[in-house]
């Protein structure tokens, strides 16, 4: 099918209808990317600095511990409805009522002692001043985390009329606040997005229509196959294929423009609740040492990958001191072979086909089951406890700078191995800590303990990589792995 030069066909690693996507339940990166294109937030991340800047908000100021936010005048949804302070207030209260978001513990800052039953309930921390002005009143006064937190798509501003008042589910994905809205949808994930021409990020140069083409799934071609056959124009930063596949595609395709971020993705081994229950520290250290060696041999043979000995990037916030890294190295060097359970289970989450690892791992571990995991284990419902893996190999985003959204997601995803109460308490205390140096010490201590206890075993770092046909140019960010389609422009 011939498409217009203003249409961007995108290989997308999901085959789900739009109703699957919910801002308060973001578990994997494709969900984030879909939502960031159809909804806007009060603040957004600057693609060059990774710092928050105004989005739906046109301005803000702190006054006596209150954050006063002025909204853009005449800001309209894709259906032409005015979006104002009431929409913002209800969108934020919806996060509090549903209480399931993964990027930022919002309730710790506002209304922590109030139980909201619905979005009509009052919350002492959210006040409507007038139709385009809203006040947020954090407990304890001015707070460094509130603005960065509100830039996460968990805090999407959703038109009131697009929310079912009884269930709070999004009922209309054609009525959105982002640069795009859902104009066509089906249950197989073939989704068409069209532009909201009234949006402040709209321009004639951005793709006027975006077609999401399911890729890399059962009964679908891989994104590289789709690109080579002219079925798609863009492979995103959050594709199922690893970065080396896109580097190779760039070398073989003259029509391809490569976009690459900094090395902000950490590939590592992470132990699960079952892993902690059934494996001793000695066993985890031995498993970690072997898998680190096997996985490094695999990844470091490809362009773009670097050896990584800590979860956070070197010299980034929360990174370790040289003496701490030396201690971790010594602990793993001294790890010794030990007996292991006979039913050892290991999942690979969004790092390519597990078959690439199976043979090498079975040489090291005679009775190991390796399989492709569809989600991070903590976000997966297993029919039986025995189906849960002891550990998984994954590649979450790790920011250079203090990003409360990513920090809270990492903690909530169980990466650092804490139980739920401990996760909640740690995040609460972290966000209450006003002095930056003390917060960095807390983050570094958490990081160091996770490595020392073999909760986290870093393997390699890699960039997020995307491909575009050369009739398009990329202005995608290099400091975060986001993929806003409005940052892709016609040449």
Secondary structure, 3 states (H helix, E strand, C coil): CCCCCCEEEEEECCCCCHHHCCCCCCCCHHHHHHHHHHCECCEEECCCCCCEEECCEEEEEEECCEEEEEECCCCECCCCCECCHHHHHHHHHHHHHHCCCCCCCHHHCCCCCCCCCCCCCCECCEEEEECCEEEECCCCCCCCHHHHHCCCHHHCECCHHHECCCCCCECCCCCCCCCEEEEECCCCCCEEEEECCCCCCCCCCECCEEEEEECCCCCCCCHHHHHHCCCCCEECCCCCCCHHHHHHHHHHCCCEEEEECCCCEEEEEEECHHHHHHCCHHHHHHHHHHHHHHHHHHHCCCCCCEECCCCCCCCCCCCCCHHHHHHHHHHHHCCCCCCCCCCEEEEEECCCCCHHHHHHHHHHCCCEEEEEECCCHHHCCCCCHHHCCCEEEECCECCCCCCHHHHHHHHHCCCCCCCHHHHHHHHHHHHHCCCHHHHHHHHHHHHHHHHHCCCEEEEEEECCEEEEECCEEECCCCCCCCCCHHHEEEC
